[in-house]
């Protein structure tokens, strides 16, 4: 991965963690139910034969080819790495990394000091569209 991080200063002018260039996205993509059929960890034998979700590979690989960072973020366990990587390779997915052990059960509430854009996958890939939604935020100190 040849993406150069850009220096970043905090509100007090101190060095902070660097940032990606604005035109590069860090895609964190779930595996089960998002790029392939949902396979529970309790049935790892199905991981090698699960069906691919239509258009998933085309979109993921397009983002990869555009220079974005693709990281799969899955509730599968580290012990499932071999099966998971084999399936991804056999199906032609491109990626930079995989993070195993995402908490199970959904209802995620991600808190971060970086910009986070969440997209709920509803079964079909297509171009992103912008919609206004209500979100929860911490109160501003500017009140």
Residue, then its C-alpha position, 0 to 999 in steps of 0.5 A: x500500500x503506497x498511500x502517504x499519510x499527511x501530517x496533522x495538528x490538533x486544536x492546540x497546534x501539537x502533532x496528532x495522528x496523521x491523516x489519509x489524503x482527503x480523496x482516499x477512503x478507508x473502507x472497513x467491510x464486513x464479510x458475512x452478510x455483506x460480501x457473501x452469505x451469512x455464515x456463523x462461526x459455529x459452522x466454519x465448514x460452510x466458509x469455503x462454499x458460501x455464495x458471493x453476494x452479487x456485485x460485491x466483488x465488482x465494487x470492492x475491487x473498483x474501490x481498491x483499483x481507485x487507490x482506496x484502502x480495503x480492510x475486511x472487518x469480521x466477526x470470524x475468529x483468527x482461527x478462520x483466517x485460512x478459510x477466509x483468505x482462501x475464499x477471498x482469493x478464489x472469488x477474486x477479491x482484492x484487499x489490504x488487510x483483514x481484522x478478525x474478532x469484531x464483536x458479534x451481534x450488531x447494533x454497533x456504535x462507533x466512537x472515534x475522533x476521525x470522520x466516520x461514515x457508516x453505510x448499512x448494507x441492505x443486500x444490494x450494491x450500487x453507487x452511493x447516494x447522499x441522504x440526510x439522517x439523524x445521528x447521535x453526537x456528543x454535545x459541543x464545547x461551543x455551547 
